[in-house]
Amino acid sequence: MGQMIPDLTPGVPRVLHTNGVPKKPQYDTTFTDRVISATGPNANGRLVEVMPSLVRHLHAFAREVNLTVAEWIAAVDFINECGKMSDDRRNETQLLCDIVGLESLVDEITSKMLATSTSETPSAILGPFYRHNAPLLPNGSSIVQNLTPSVPWYEQAVADSAFVSGRVLTSSGTPIKGAIVDVWHSAPNGLYEQQDESQPDMNFRGRFETDAAGCYAFYALRPVPYPIPDDGPAGKLLGLLDRHPYRPGHIHFMVSAPKFRALTTQLYDDRDEYITNDAVFSVKDELVVKFTPREGDPNARWSLKYDFVLGRE
């Protein structure tokens, strides 16, 4: 990718000097208005609303930091590299948005704009590893595939085996029959199945339909912390910012039902050390859960019950 950030000496002000006195460059104060006024009369309505603000903020940022051509070119190359690395198994540009907090911020804005009650389950980011068309499984089945003693993380998987159940409800507490609970999480090695050729296709993924009482249930594992992929441009940026790449252990959920607004969220295991220091800033207190010991079930050592509340469209 080349040099992502031009080498600048820290602490040296990049301003003009007059007789040894720093002087801020004076820029054309009419330039930004000319760019905004170039928008035509038949422009898209939402862009007419959004673009003036975007242009003003971008131009103000460039002036504030005295952005150079070399730095601008490096930023363009950086974004291009994110696009080149993205495919149907990994979205590097979305990962970039995650580590600067943009996806979490936009998620919060959207959720609060669309909320119809205060009892709705908080949303959380989708993340870059969602896959469409996970297998539709009977309630009470497992999303863990081919777990045998030959798997390197077999013992950890057994120790963290969990039964997850709950209900999908309206904001008034009425059960929602026929809701689809789409769930996915990483393996104990911290990798999602599309990152790990040793895992079966769609491992740790499944969809479940709620019954007449709004109930869902499945076997999974307690989630583990893992580093977001740091072998690409987003990871290089983390390194330059002296930040760690770790996310707290979490299970992803996408819950949907006719006439209700789909919910995308995550549940976070309270045992995790990264709960208060998530690399993508997605943890919310209401989504931190406690697994409890499970007795009398040979397939699970832990239990988790969690009810999701959906808002109407």
C-alpha positions in Angstrom: 0.0 0.0 0.0 3.0 2.3 0.4 3.4 4.9 3.1 -0.1 5.5 4.5 0.8 8.6 6.4 3.5 11.0 5.2 6.4 11.3 7.7 5.9 14.6 9.6 8.0 15.7 12.5 5.9 15.7 15.7 5.5 18.9 17.4 6.6 21.1 14.5 3.9 23.6 13.6 3.1 23.5 9.9 2.4 27.2 9.5 4.1 30.1 7.8 6.5 32.2 9.8 7.0 36.0 9.6 10.2 37.2 11.4 10.1 33.9 13.4 6.5 34.4 14.5 4.1 31.6 13.5 1.4 32.7 11.2 -1.7 30.8 10.2 -2.2 30.7 6.4 -5.1 32.7 5.0 -7.3 30.6 2.8 -10.0 31.7 0.3 -13.1 32.3 2.4 -15.5 32.0 -0.6 -14.3 28.7 -1.9 -16.6 26.4 0.1 -19.7 28.4 -0.7 -18.8 28.2 -4.4 -18.6 24.4 -4.2 -21.9 24.1 -2.4 -23.7 26.5 -4.8 -22.6 24.4 -7.8 -25.5 21.9 -6.9 -28.1 22.0 -9.6 -31.8 22.6 -9.3 -32.8 19.0 -10.0 -30.4 17.4 -7.4 -31.6 14.6 -5.2 -33.5 16.1 -2.2 -31.7 14.3 0.5 -28.3 15.2 -1.0 -29.4 18.8 -1.1 -29.9 18.5 2.6 -26.8 16.5 3.4 -24.0 17.7 1.0 -23.7 21.4 2.2 -23.0 20.2 5.7 -20.6 17.5 4.6 -18.7 19.9 2.3 -18.5 22.5 5.1 -17.2 20.0 7.6 -14.7 18.5 5.2 -13.3 21.9 4.1 -13.2 23.1 7.7 -11.3 20.0 8.7 -8.8 20.4 5.9 -8.2 24.1 6.9 -8.0 23.3 10.6 -5.2 20.7 10.2 -3.6 22.4 7.2 -4.1 19.2 5.2 -1.4 18.8 2.5 -1.7 17.2 -0.9 0.6 14.4 0.2 -1.7 13.6 3.1 -4.8 13.8 1.0 -3.3 11.4 -1.6 -2.3 9.0 1.3 -5.9 9.1 2.5 -7.4 8.4 -0.9 -5.0 5.5 -1.3 -5.9 4.2 2.1 -9.7 4.2 1.3 -8.9 2.6 -2.1 -7.0 -0.2 -0.3 -10.0 -0.8 2.0 -12.2 -1.3 -1.1 -9.7 -3.6 -2.8 -9.6 -5.8 0.3 -13.3 -6.1 0.6 -15.4 -9.0 -0.7 -18.4 -11.0 0.2 -16.5 -12.5 3.2 -14.9 -9.3 4.6 -15.8 -5.6 4.4 -12.7 -3.6 5.2 -14.3 -0.3 4.6 -17.0 -1.1 7.1 -14.3 -2.2 9.5 -12.7 1.3 9.1 -16.0 2.9 10.0 -16.1 0.6 13.0 -12.8 1.6 14.5 -13.5 5.3 14.2 -16.9 4.8 15.9 -18.9 5.9 12.9 -21.0 2.7 12.5 -21.9 2.7 16.3 -22.8 6.4 16.1 -25.0 6.0 13.0 -26.6 3.0 14.6 -27.5 5.0 17.7 -28.9 7.8 15.6 -31.0 5.5 13.4 -32.3 3.5 16.4 -33.4 6.6 18.3 -35.0 8.2 15.3 -37.1 5.1 14.6 -37.9 4.0 18.2 -41.6 3.9 19.0 -41.2 3.1 22.7 -38.5 3.3 25.4 -38.8 -0.5 26.2 -37.3 -1.6 22.8 -34.1 -3.6 23.0 -31.1 -1.4 22.1 -29.5 -2.0 18.8 -25.8 -2.6 18.1 -23.7 -2.6 14.9 -24.0 -5.4 12.3 -20.3 -5.9 12.0 -18.4 -7.1 8.9 -19.0 -10.9 9.3 -22.8 -11.3 8.8 -23.8 -13.8 6.2 -27.2 -14.1 4.6 -29.2 -17.3 4.5 -27.9 -19.0 7.6 -29.6 -22.4 8.1 -33.1 -22.4 9.6 -32.9 -24.8 12.5 -35.5 -26.2 14.9 -35.7 -24.6 18.4 -33.4 -26.3 20.8 -30.8 -27.4 18.2 -27.2 -26.3 18.1 -25.3 -23.9 15.9 -22.0 -25.7 16.8 -21.0 -28.1 14.0 -18.7 -31.1 14.0 -17.4 -30.6 17.5 -15.0 -33.5 18.2 -11.9 -34.1 20.3 -9.8 -33.5 17.2 -10.8 -29.9 17.1 -8.0 -27.8 18.6 -10.3 -25.8 20.8 -12.6 -28.8 21.8 -12.0 -28.5 25.6 -12.7 -24.8 25.7 -15.8 -25.3 23.6 -17.1 -27.9 26.1 -16.3 -25.7 29.0 -18.1 -22.8 27.4 -21.1 -24.8 26.1 -24.3 -22.8 26.6 -28.0 -23.0 26.2 -29.4 -19.7 25.1 -33.2 -19.0 25.2 -35.7 -16.3 25.6 -38.7 -14.6 24.0 -39.4 -12.0 21.4 -42.0 -9.5 22.6 -43.8 -6.4 21.6 -43.2 -3.2 23.6 -46.4 -4.0 25.6 -45.1 -7.5 26.5 -47.1 -9.6 24.0 -45.3 -12.6 22.6 -44.5 -12.4 18.9 -45.1 -15.7 17.1 -43.1 -16.5 13.9 -40.3 -14.0 14.6 -36.9 -15.0 13.1 -33.9 -14.9 15.4 -30.8 -14.9 13.3 -27.7 -15.6 15.4 -23.9 -15.9 14.8 -20.7 -15.7 16.8 -17.0 -16.6 16.5 -15.3 -19.9 17.4 -13.2 -20.2 20.5 -10.1 -19.3 18.4 -11.7 -15.9 17.8 -12.4 -16.5 14.1 -15.7 -16.5 12.3 -16.1 -19.5 9.9 -15.5 -17.4 6.8 -12.1 -16.5 8.2 -11.1 -20.1 9.1 -10.8 -22.7 6.4 -10.8 -25.5 9.1 -14.4 -24.7 10.1 -17.5 -26.0 8.3 -19.5 -23.6 6.2 -22.0 -21.7 8.3 -20.5 -22.9 11.6 -21.8 -21.0 14.7 -24.7 -19.6 12.6 -28.4 -20.3 12.6 -31.9 -18.9 12.3 -34.7 -19.9 14.7 -38.4 -19.2 14.5 -40.3 -18.3 17.7 -43.3 -20.5 18.8 -46.7 -19.4 19.8 -45.3 -18.1 23.2 -42.7 -16.1 21.4 -39.9 -18.4 22.5 -36.6 -19.3 20.9 -33.9 -21.6 22.1 -30.5 -22.9 20.8 -27.2 -24.3 21.9 -24.1 -22.2 21.4 -20.9 -21.2 23.2 -20.1 -18.4 25.6 -18.4 -15.9 23.3 -14.7 -15.0 23.6 -12.8 -11.8 22.9 -11.0 -11.6 19.6 -9.0 -9.0 17.6 -10.7 -7.5 14.6 -8.7 -8.2 11.5 -5.5 -6.1 11.7 -3.7 -7.3 8.6 -5.2 -4.6 6.4 -5.5 -0.8 6.2 -7.9 -0.6 9.2 -5.4 -2.5 11.3 -2.5 -0.3 10.2 -4.5 2.7 11.3 -5.1 1.1 14.7 -1.3 0.6 15.1 -0.6 4.2 14.1 -3.1 5.4 16.8 -1.5 3.0 19.4 -4.8 1.2 19.9 -5.6 -2.4 20.6 -7.8 -4.3 18.2 -9.8 -6.4 20.6 -13.6 -6.7 20.9 -15.3 -8.2 24.0 -16.9 -11.6 23.6 -20.4 -11.2 22.1 -23.1 -13.0 20.2 -24.8 -11.3 17.2 -28.5 -11.3 16.8 -30.8 -10.1 14.0 -34.4 -10.4 15.1 -37.3 -9.7 12.6 -41.0 -10.2 12.4 -43.7 -8.9 10.0 -45.0 -5.4 10.9 -42.1 -4.9 13.3 -38.8 -3.1 12.8 -36.0 -5.5 12.5 -33.5 -5.4 15.4 -29.7 -5.9 14.9 -27.9 -6.2 18.2 -25.2 -8.0 20.2 -25.1 -9.5 23.7 -21.9 -9.2 25.6 -20.6 -11.6 28.3 -20.0 -9.7 31.5 -16.9 -11.8 32.3 -15.0 -10.1 29.5 -12.1 -7.7 30.2 -12.8 -5.6 27.1 -16.4 -4.7 28.0 -15.3 -1.2 28.9 -12.7 -0.9 26.1 -14.3 -2.2 22.9 -12.2 -1.5 19.8 -15.4 -0.5 17.9 -17.3 1.3 20.7 -20.4 -0.9 20.5 -21.1 -2.0 24.0 -24.2 -0.7 25.8 -25.0 -1.5 29.4 -28.4 -3.0 28.6 -26.7 -5.6 26.3 -24.2 -6.9 28.9 -25.5 -10.3 30.1 -24.6 -12.8 32.8 -24.4 -16.5 32.0 -25.3 -18.8 34.9 -24.3 -22.4 35.6 -26.6 -25.0 34.0 -27.3 -28.3 35.8 -28.6 -31.6 34.4 -27.9 -30.9 30.8 -25.1 -32.9 29.2 -25.0 -30.5 26.2 -24.4 -27.2 28.1 -22.6 -26.0 31.2 -24.1 -22.5 31.1 -27.4 -20.8 30.5 -28.5 -17.5 29.3 -32.1 -16.1 29.1 -32.7 -12.9 27.2 -35.9 -11.4 25.9 -35.9 -9.1 22.8 -38.4 -6.3 22.5 -39.2 -5.1 19.0 -40.7 -1.8 18.0 -43.5 -1.6 15.4 -42.9 -0.2 12.0 
